[in-house]
Amino acid sequence: MKLSDIIEDWIKNVLKEEQYIDLQRNELANQFNCVPSQINYVIDTRFNNSNGYYVESRRGGGGYIRITKIDYSKGEYIMNLVNSIKDNITNNETQIILNSLYKNDFATETEIKLIKVATNDKVLRLNNEIKDNVRACILKNMLINLL
């Protein structure tokens, strides 16, 4: 398991018990024996609106990062994802969205596999600009059809 996964799991376990969590970036980095930028990476990529979290931060000596789990219905969650997808999306960004859908129980393993196949680079044999645009269109339409 990668360090990012371990940090993510730790935060999610705390959020199972609490409505929100206040973190001190440096303290958390010391706890996991990593650099503070690793904590930023985990929060930026795994705890954002598209993944069902609200993050606020206060800088300075008494600063903190507060992560709050947003309780979306399936429809709200999926529409939030659809609206967050720009005109282009990479295969990696697509994988993150699909993993989030599965982890939050808004799609079955079979549904996720089908979307992954339809949006994979091996299937979309186009130049990168067009490929990422076509992938975004396919992904948006497939997500809407999950509703």
Secondary structure, DSSP 8 states (H G I E B T S, - for coil): --HHHHHHHHHHHHHHHSSEEEE-HHHHHHHTTS-HHHHHHHHHHHSSGGGTEEEEEE-STT-EEEEEE----HHHHHHHHHHH--S---HHHHHHHHHHHHHTTSS-HHHHHHHHHHH-TTT--S-HHHHHHHHHHHHHHHHHHH-
